[in-house]
Amino acid sequence: MAMAAHIHVKPEDHILTIQEAIEPVYNRLSLECEARIIDAAVRAGWSADEALAAIEDLRKRDVLESTH
């Protein structure tokens, strides 16, 4: 049975920042989530454009609320 090697790297030795490391996963999940929301809206009778506008409005609201 092979043993897994554990490599411990100190934060100051990282080549990437945490943001750079997670950005591809974050972007993929964000796109997947948006696609699911649009699909659900279209199945419920709204247009994709209406869904996109609603998503954009929610994002703007989140930004405004986070600055207060």
N, C-alpha and C positions, 0 to 999 in steps of 0.2 A: 504494500500500500504506500503510495507516494505521499510525502508530507508536503504541505503547502509552505512555501517560503514567505516569510513576513518581512517586508522591507519597510523600515521606518525612516521617513524623510521629514526633517524638521521644516516648519513653515518657511523659514528664511532660505531654504534650499530648493523650494519649488520653482519650477521653470515658468509655470503659468500662475496667474492669480486665480482665486476661486471663481470669480466672475467669468474669466476666459474658459475655465474648465467646464463650467455648467451651462454656458451660453448655448451650445448646440442642442443640448437636451431641452433647455427652456424654450428655445425657438421652435423645436419640433413639437413639443407639447402644446405650446401656444397656438400653433397652426392647426393642430389636430382638434383642439378644443373649439376654436373658431369654426372649423368646418362642421363639427357636430352641432353647434348652436345654429348655424345657418341651415343645415339639413333639417333640424327639428322645426325651425321657423317656417321653412318652405312646406314641410309636411303638414303644418298647422294652418297653412293658407296664406302666409305672408310671402312677399317676394324676397329674393336674395338681397336685393338692394335695400329693402326695408330692414332686413336683419343686420346688414353691414352698418347702416346708419344708426341703428339702436346700439350695436356693439361700440361704435365710435362715441356715441353719447355717454354710454356707461364708462368708457375709459376716461373721457374728459371729466366726468363727475368724480371719478376716483382720484384723479390728479388734483382737482380742486379741493376735495375733502382732505387729502393728505397734506396739503399746504396750510391748512387751518389748524 
